[in-house]
């Protein structure tokens, strides 16, 4: 019986730490360009290093929110990369998984703008997401959209991942809120 089943918090903590060390060790040993299995079309070990970093960030925030603790700010480069990756994942799901909820994110002429308000200009922490019939298209930059989600980068990341409510004090929604709500409901792994 594993530590989660026994309810032993100390054993679970140790098991999680050991598992993390095993993963990090395996990724370092493999190197970023070693070919590995992946569901994403990116068959390099670097995909998993990136994916697990973002998983740690988002699920760490989940744990803090569930415990009623403040969410620690995410390093800006990591938070921006997590948004890039999430947009790529949704695009991949739309094209590769028949029947996925993400396929419903087609609204020709509609768009979403994400705007981090607390980052240096050189990070370019703004995203423009279009929802054409062929599937989402996105790019970094400031453009007028059907709806905008604005706030500190960590809050925008967590709001866009559906971890923070759109009414969170750190977030501002401008424009077609229903479109953003549709995104949050349908932008899934499948």
TIDREN-809398 format. One record per residue (C-alpha): residue in three letters; x, y, z. Coordinates in nm, 4 decimals, m for minus. Layout:
<node "ALA",<X,Y,Z>>
...
This chain:
<node "UNK",<0.0000,0.0000,0.0000>>
<node "UNK",<0.1476,0.3379,m0.1054>>
<node "UNK",<0.1781,0.6528,0.1079>>
<node "UNK",<m0.1303,0.8172,m0.0455>>
<node "UNK",<m0.3490,0.5192,0.0486>>
<node "UNK",<m0.2250,0.5103,0.4096>>
<node "UNK",<m0.2735,0.8824,0.4676>>
<node "UNK",<0.0804,0.9167,0.6027>>
<node "UNK",<0.1648,1.2768,0.5109>>
<node "UNK",<0.5362,1.2438,0.5913>>
<node "UNK",<0.5682,0.9283,0.3809>>
<node "UNK",<0.3789,1.0927,0.0946>>
<node "UNK",<0.6038,1.3991,0.1149>>
<node "UNK",<0.9155,1.1798,0.1026>>
<node "UNK",<0.7761,0.9731,m0.1854>>
<node "UNK",<0.6927,1.2857,m0.3873>>
<node "UNK",<1.0392,1.4335,m0.3269>>
<node "UNK",<1.2086,1.1063,m0.4262>>
<node "UNK",<0.9916,1.0750,m0.7382>>
<node "UNK",<1.0836,1.4292,m0.8400>>
<node "UNK",<1.4522,1.3549,m0.7932>>
<node "UNK",<1.4228,1.0387,m1.0050>>
<node "UNK",<1.2504,1.2329,m1.2852>>
<node "UNK",<1.5000,1.5188,m1.2802>>
<node "UNK",<1.7914,1.2724,m1.2762>>
<node "UNK",<1.6515,1.0798,m1.5726>>
<node "UNK",<1.5937,1.3988,m1.7730>>
<node "UNK",<1.9447,1.5296,m1.6998>>
<node "UNK",<2.0966,1.1952,m1.7922>>
<node "UNK",<1.9005,1.1751,m2.1174>>
<node "UNK",<1.9696,1.5330,m2.2252>>
<node "UNK",<1.7135,1.7517,m2.4019>>
<node "UNK",<1.7482,1.6011,m2.7496>>
<node "UNK",<1.7266,1.2300,m2.6661>>
<node "UNK",<1.4341,1.0689,m2.8456>>
<node "UNK",<1.1577,0.9498,m2.6131>>
<node "UNK",<0.7905,0.8602,m2.6345>>
<node "UNK",<0.5531,1.1553,m2.6381>>
<node "UNK",<0.1897,1.2124,m2.7196>>
<node "UNK",<0.2629,1.5619,m2.8508>>
<node "UNK",<0.4578,1.5073,m3.1688>>
<node "UNK",<0.7696,1.6445,m2.9939>>
<node "UNK",<0.9619,1.3239,m2.9233>>
<node "UNK",<1.2535,1.4748,m2.7321>>
<node "UNK",<1.3264,1.4462,m2.3589>>
<node "UNK",<1.3236,1.8265,m2.3497>>
<node "UNK",<0.9476,1.8120,m2.4108>>
<node "UNK",<0.9049,1.6273,m2.0809>>
<node "UNK",<1.1321,1.8653,m1.8895>>
<node "UNK",<0.9232,2.1570,m2.0133>>
<node "UNK",<0.5910,1.9760,m1.9569>>
<node "UNK",<0.6804,1.8710,m1.6021>>
<node "UNK",<0.7987,2.2237,m1.5150>>
<node "UNK",<0.4598,2.3618,m1.6152>>
<node "UNK",<0.2770,2.0803,m1.4357>>
<node "UNK",<0.4701,2.1615,m1.1186>>
<node "UNK",<0.3877,2.5317,m1.1472>>
<node "UNK",<0.0156,2.4822,m1.2072>>
<node "UNK",<m0.0391,2.2008,m0.9580>>
<node "UNK",<0.1720,2.3830,m0.6981>>
<node "UNK",<m0.0689,2.6746,m0.7375>>
<node "UNK",<m0.3605,2.4296,m0.7098>>
<node "UNK",<m0.2234,2.3056,m0.3772>>
<node "UNK",<m0.1727,2.6585,m0.2432>>
<node "UNK",<m0.5232,2.7638,m0.3482>>
<node "UNK",<m0.6773,2.4486,m0.1966>>
<node "UNK",<m0.4951,2.5168,0.1308>>
<node "UNK",<m0.6032,2.8819,0.1316>>
<node "UNK",<m0.2432,2.9977,0.0972>>
<node "UNK",<m0.1148,3.2705,m0.1315>>
<node "UNK",<0.0139,3.1549,m0.4690>>
<node "UNK",<0.3787,3.2380,m0.5136>>
<node "UNK",<0.4626,3.4395,m0.8272>>
<node "UNK",<0.5936,3.2230,m1.1084>>
<node "UNK",<0.9231,3.3190,m1.2719>>
<node "UNK",<0.8140,3.5365,m1.5675>>
<node "UNK",<0.9981,3.3304,m1.8307>>
<node "UNK",<0.8409,3.0092,m1.6989>>
<node "UNK",<0.4910,3.1585,m1.6786>>
<node "UNK",<0.5152,3.2973,m2.0327>>
<node "UNK",<0.6451,2.9645,m2.1628>>
<node "UNK",<0.3592,2.7821,m1.9857>>
<node "UNK",<0.1069,2.9975,m2.1749>>
<node "UNK",<0.2919,2.9338,m2.5031>>
<node "UNK",<0.2870,2.5613,m2.4352>>
<node "UNK",<m0.0807,2.5569,m2.3335>>
<node "UNK",<m0.1752,2.7284,m2.6595>>
<node "UNK",<0.0319,2.4720,m2.8522>>
<node "UNK",<m0.1345,2.1866,m2.6626>>
<node "UNK",<m0.4841,2.3164,m2.7411>>
<node "UNK",<m0.3872,2.3546,m3.1074>>
<node "UNK",<m0.2485,1.9975,m3.1076>>
<node "UNK",<m0.5642,1.8593,m2.9396>>
<node "UNK",<m0.7869,2.0348,m3.1939>>
<node "UNK",<m0.6013,1.8708,m3.4798>>
<node "UNK",<m0.5164,1.5283,m3.3360>>
<node "UNK",<m0.7968,1.4150,m3.1060>>
<node "UNK",<m1.1331,1.3584,m3.2711>>
<node "UNK",<m1.4207,1.4461,m3.0451>>
<node "UNK",<m1.2083,1.6599,m2.8093>>
<node "UNK",<m1.3857,1.9480,m2.6382>>
<node "UNK",<m1.1156,2.1804,m2.7756>>
<node "UNK",<m1.2567,2.1251,m3.1253>>
<node "UNK",<m1.5514,2.3410,m3.0166>>
<node "UNK",<m1.3188,2.6402,m2.9882>>
<node "UNK",<m1.3953,2.7573,m3.3372>>
<node "UNK",<m1.5432,3.1016,m3.3615>>
<node "UNK",<m1.4304,3.2650,m3.6863>>
<node "UNK",<m1.3763,3.6364,m3.6385>>
<node "UNK",<m1.3344,3.5991,m3.2621>>
<node "UNK",<m1.0122,3.6368,m3.0694>>
<node "UNK",<m0.8617,3.6444,m2.7221>>
<node "UNK",<m0.5888,3.8753,m2.5982>>
<node "UNK",<m0.3828,3.7935,m2.2889>>
<node "UNK",<m0.1959,4.0862,m2.1401>>
<node "UNK",<0.0477,4.0665,m1.8486>>
<node "UNK",<0.0678,4.4030,m1.6772>>
<node "UNK",<0.3768,4.3455,m1.4631>>
<node "UNK",<0.6501,4.2279,m1.6984>>
<node "UNK",<0.9287,4.4062,m1.8839>>
<node "UNK",<0.8607,4.4856,m2.2481>>
<node "UNK",<1.1398,4.2545,m2.3684>>
<node "UNK",<0.9484,3.9510,m2.2365>>
<node "UNK",<0.6581,4.0357,m2.4709>>
<node "UNK",<0.4099,3.8768,m2.2294>>
<node "UNK",<0.1070,3.9337,m2.4486>>
<node "UNK",<m0.0722,3.6811,m2.6666>>
<node "UNK",<m0.3250,3.7137,m2.9467>>
<node "UNK",<m0.5322,3.3996,m3.0069>>
<node "UNK",<m0.7597,3.3649,m3.3092>>
<node "UNK",<m1.0315,3.0983,m3.3287>>
<node "UNK",<m1.0828,3.0273,m3.7013>>
<node "UNK",<m1.2576,2.7202,m3.8385>>
<node "UNK",<m0.9231,2.5447,m3.9043>>
<node "UNK",<m0.8250,2.5602,m3.5360>>
<node "UNK",<m0.6604,2.8134,m3.3117>>
<node "UNK",<m0.3766,3.0321,m3.4306>>
<node "UNK",<m0.1736,3.2364,m3.1864>>
<node "UNK",<0.1178,3.4743,m3.1698>>
<node "UNK",<0.2852,3.6950,m2.9158>>
<node "UNK",<0.1946,4.0625,m2.9296>>
<node "UNK",<m0.0512,4.3348,m2.8444>>
<node "UNK",<m0.3589,4.3345,m3.0674>>
<node "UNK",<m0.7218,4.4300,m3.0172>>
<node "UNK",<m0.9352,4.1202,m2.9604>>
<node "UNK",<m1.2943,4.0194,m2.8876>>
<node "UNK",<m1.1974,3.9702,m2.5230>>
<node "UNK",<m0.8906,4.0549,m2.3182>>
<node "UNK",<m0.7663,3.9006,m1.9953>>
<node "UNK",<m0.5327,4.1390,m1.8130>>
<node "UNK",<m0.3367,4.1260,m1.4902>>
<node "UNK",<m0.0073,4.0216,m1.3376>>
<node "UNK",<0.1498,3.7392,m1.5399>>
<node "UNK",<0.1061,3.4706,m1.2721>>
<node "UNK",<m0.2620,3.5642,m1.2388>>
<node "UNK",<m0.3123,3.5644,m1.6171>>
<node "UNK",<m0.1475,3.2213,m1.6375>>
<node "UNK",<m0.3650,3.0783,m1.3606>>
<node "UNK",<m0.6790,3.2456,m1.4947>>
<node "UNK",<m0.6120,3.1114,m1.8449>>
<node "UNK",<m0.5565,2.7641,m1.7013>>
<node "UNK",<m0.8893,2.7964,m1.5172>>
<node "UNK",<m0.7254,2.7958,m1.1739>>
<node "UNK",<m0.8291,3.1488,m1.0773>>
<node "UNK",<m1.1845,3.2725,m1.1271>>
<node "UNK",<m1.2256,3.5504,m1.3797>>
<node "UNK",<m1.3563,3.7695,m1.0961>>
<node "UNK",<m1.0297,3.7351,m0.9037>>
<node "UNK",<m0.9082,4.0806,m0.7903>>
<node "UNK",<m0.5850,4.0326,m0.9877>>
<node "UNK",<m0.7665,3.9825,m1.3178>>
<node "UNK",<m0.9548,4.2144,m1.5481>>
<node "UNK",<m1.1771,4.0930,m1.8322>>
<node "UNK",<m1.2553,4.3387,m2.1104>>
<node "UNK",<m1.4956,4.2556,m2.3923>>
<node "UNK",<m1.6778,3.9315,m2.4703>>
<node "UNK",<m1.6576,3.7481,m2.1365>>
<node "UNK",<m1.8683,3.4588,m2.2721>>
<node "UNK",<m1.5975,3.3850,m2.5306>>
<node "UNK",<m1.3341,3.3621,m2.2579>>
<node "UNK",<m1.5656,3.1424,m2.0498>>
<node "UNK",<m1.6090,2.9130,m2.3534>>
<node "UNK",<m1.2289,2.8911,m2.3792>>
<node "UNK",<m1.1960,2.7989,m2.0122>>
<node "UNK",<m1.4635,2.5324,m2.0485>>
<node "UNK",<m1.3390,2.3771,m2.3731>>
<node "UNK",<m0.9618,2.4220,m2.3792>>
<node "UNK",<m0.8797,2.0794,m2.2402>>
<node "UNK",<m0.6584,1.7819,m2.3099>>
<node "UNK",<m0.9631,1.6016,m2.4430>>
